[in-house]
Amino acid sequence: MDNTAMPDDVRAANARCARGEHPQRPADPRVVAFYDALTSNYPDRGPRATLPGTPWASAPLHAAADHIQMRLDEQCPDAVLETIEKLAGELNLDLLDLQDGTVYPPPVKSR
């Protein structure tokens, strides 16, 4: 989503995803970069994705043109959350916590 997206827009996009409605367009390069960087540290496919200590409660991750859905294990280390937040901020992506519906916009960058 662009920088004008409001939290309700993010939640509405998630509701469309839950209904199986996904945009038919090329993948957003920011989303691709997020997925690539995140899964290079924490694989979601192959033998490493099933080893003890993986942060994923469900793998592979759900990846679409405009979002990545991650279900984290309850014992997920804080370092994984910090990595997710850092990457989202660097790539100007919103984060939606599905547990309580909170939307975390990327930090405002100073010039």
N, C-alpha and C positions, 0 to 999 in steps of 0.2 A: 504494500500500500504506500501511497505517497505521504509526504509530511503533513498533509491536511487531514489525514484520517483521524477520526475521533474514536474513543474506546468502543462506543456502540457499533461503529463500522467494523471494527476488528471482531467483536463478538458476533455480528451478523455474518461476516465471512466464515467464521468458524461454524456457525449453524448451517450454512450452505454446505460446507465440507461434510458435516455429520450426516446430511441428507444425500451425500454422494454427488453433489454439484460442484464441479471443478472447472475453472476457466480453461477454455481451449485456446491457449496462446503459448508462445515460447516461454520457457522458464526465465524468471527474473534472475539476472546474473548475481544479485546479492544473495538470493536464496541458495543458489548453486554454490557460491563461495562459502556460505555458512555451513551447508551440509558437508562439503568437502573438508573444510577445516575441522569441523566437529568430529566427523567420523575418521579422520586421520589420527586423532588422539583416542577416540572411543569408538572402535568399529561396531557397525550394526549388522554386518554380514560376515559369513565365513566362520571358521572355528574360534577366532578370538572373541566373537560376539556372544558366545555361549560359555565362556570361561567364568569361574567365580570372580566376583568383583566387578563385572560389567555394570555400568550405570543403568542399563535399559531393562525395564520391566517387560517390554515387548519389543521384539526386533524381527525384521528390519523396521526402521523408522518409516512413517508414512510421509512420502515426499511428493509434492505437487508443484505446479508452476509458480505458485505464489506463497507457499508455506511448507513448513516441516512440522510434523506433529511428533512429539517425543513423550513417551511414557517412561518416567524415571522410576527405578527401583527405590523402595522406601529407605534402603540403606545407602543410597547414592551419596558419595562424598561431597562435601561442600566445594571442593576444587572443581568438580564437574559443573556445578551451578555457576560458579564464578567464571568458568570458561564460556558457558552459554551466554551469560550476561555480557561479558567482554566482547565476544564475537558479534552479538546482536547490536551492541553499541557502535562498534567499529563499522558495521555494515548498514547502519541506520535502519534496523528492523525492530518492529514492536514484538514484545513477548506477551502472550496471553496465558495466565495461570488458570487451567481448566477446573481446578479444585474450587476456586471461589470467584472466578470470572474477572479477576483484576487484570487490567492491561497495563503493561510497563512500557512506555514509549522509550525510544533511544534517548540518551542524554543529549541535552542541547550543547553543541560545540561552540566554544568561544572562538572568535576570529583572531 
